[in-house]
Amino acid sequence: MRDIDESQARRWRLVLGGAAEPGLGGLGAAGDAAMDRALSALYDSDGPAGQSTRRSAGLGGSAPNVARWLGDIRSYFPATVVEVMQRDAVRRLNLTELLLEPELLEAVEPDVHLVGTLLSLNKVMPETTKATARMVVEKVVREVERRIAAQTIAAVGGALNRAARVSRPKLRDIDWDRTIRRNLANYLPEYRTVVPERLVGYGRKAQAVRRDVVLAIDQSGSMASSVVYASVFGAVLASMRSLKTALVVFDTAVVDLTEKLSDPVEVLFGTQLGGGTDINRAIAYSQSLITRPTDSLFVLISDLYEGGIRAEMLRRIRTMTESGVQVVVLLALSDDGAPAYDHENAAALAALGVPAFACTPDRFPELLAVALDRGDVRRWADLNAGRS
């Protein structure tokens, strides 16, 4: 390589491994050599297809060896890189079974993807590991909760307050800013004033509109991150007295986890990732929870691969929208973008006026506010879907 300085050569050497040493030179610092060993143990070992790459290094087949390696990478790399390397280690080196070892779980850097993996192992996890796994899950849940709770409460609360506006407010309840803007056409230049033919105000707290929210979450394996985020959002929404929130998870069966919403960790351990999908059955159950259609929001989070009766699924969505339910369909609620999904079903939903799109957790409170305010979800999706 020409015109490459020492710092660049060092970085390229760490990226390319020992095979690039003749052209780039060796790693002089002890720390760099240790980083190289950590990278080699993962990326120079046998790949998922069993094909050997440049070196035969590996993490070894025991939890202590893996735990030691996890400790090393946390010392040498930032947390965002550690998360990527952990996911790659599980995928490339088949470490799923080792995650059942308590000493390994104590060494990992908790993140949403790891929680998804642990939840998929929940049914086969030995009792000696469950307490440690729960601590890992709880740490991630509390961090997600800290990240999204205040924003969600502010956005949803604002939407509900707007819905409670009245057209004949008492003097103390007049929203003067919106009243003036609403009546600008009645401006009298000679008097330099606006004639407020129509008053806009906020209802008193006792008059606040109460809304019902039903979250239905697909438990298929590709939806793991969405299950984690949706469970935390469900718990935050359930804490708001102006909302009545229900949460159901589904594969080929439907499980109502509403009673566990006070603790999102309990919700997550009530899920069972993997298996088939019967969206129609989940929607049918969700319909039974909706008693006030015009004051209800239904959020379906699914990749839309339907193993049930597709025509019935679409008919139920159409019935919901025609009855006044605000319906939102998310292909994913995560930072990972849209997964593989059924494009034909997504197009059929769009034809019913219900767009299907992915949404990041940071944008979800804003989407909730638009939906609860009965705004244009399609337009919001066109402007915001896929943005972080």
Stockholm file with secondary structure:
# STOCKHOLM 1.0

chainA/1-388         MRDIDESQARRWRLVLGGAAEPGLGGLGAAGDAAMDRALSALYDSDGPAGQSTRRSAGLGGSAPNVARWLGDIRSYFPATVVEVMQRDAVRRLNLTELLLEPELLEAVEPDVHLVGTLLSLNKVMPETTKATARMVVEKVVREVERRIAAQTIAAVGGALNRAARVSRPKLRDIDWDRTIRRNLANYLPEYRTVVPERLVGYGRKAQAVRRDVVLAIDQSGSMASSVVYASVFGAVLASMRSLKTALVVFDTAVVDLTEKLSDPVEVLFGTQLGGGTDINRAIAYSQSLITRPTDSLFVLISDLYEGGIRAEMLRRIRTMTESGVQVVVLLALSDDGAPAYDHENAAALAALGVPAFACTPDRFPELLAVALDRGDVRRWADLNAGRS
#=GR chainA/1-388 SS CCSCCHHHHHHHHHHHCGGGHHHHCCCCSHHHHHHHHHHHHHHTSCCTTCCCCSCCCCCCSSHHHHHHHHHHHHHHSCHHHHHHHHHHHHHHHTCTGGGGSHHHHTTSCCCHHHHHHHHHTGGGCCHHHHHHHHHHHHHHHHHHHHHHHHHHHHHHHHHHHHHTCBSSCCGGGBCHHHHHHHTGGGEETTTTEECCSSCCBCCCGGGCCCEEEEEEEECSGGGHHHHHHHHHHHHHHHTCTTEEEEEEEESSSEEECGGGTTCHHHHHHTCCCCSCCCHHHHHHHHHHHCSCGGGEEEEEECCCCCSSCHHHHHHHHHHHHHHTCEEEEEEEESTTCCCSCCHHHHHHHHHTTCCEEEECTTTHHHHHHHHHTTCCHHHHHHHHTTCC
#=GC SS_cons         CCSCCHHHHHHHHHHHCGGGHHHHCCCCSHHHHHHHHHHHHHHTSCCTTCCCCSCCCCCCSSHHHHHHHHHHHHHHSCHHHHHHHHHHHHHHHTCTGGGGSHHHHTTSCCCHHHHHHHHHTGGGCCHHHHHHHHHHHHHHHHHHHHHHHHHHHHHHHHHHHHHTCBSSCCGGGBCHHHHHHHTGGGEETTTTEECCSSCCBCCCGGGCCCEEEEEEEECSGGGHHHHHHHHHHHHHHHTCTTEEEEEEEESSSEEECGGGTTCHHHHHHTCCCCSCCCHHHHHHHHHHHCSCGGGEEEEEECCCCCSSCHHHHHHHHHHHHHHTCEEEEEEEESTTCCCSCCHHHHHHHHHTTCCEEEECTTTHHHHHHHHHTTCCHHHHHHHHTTCC
//
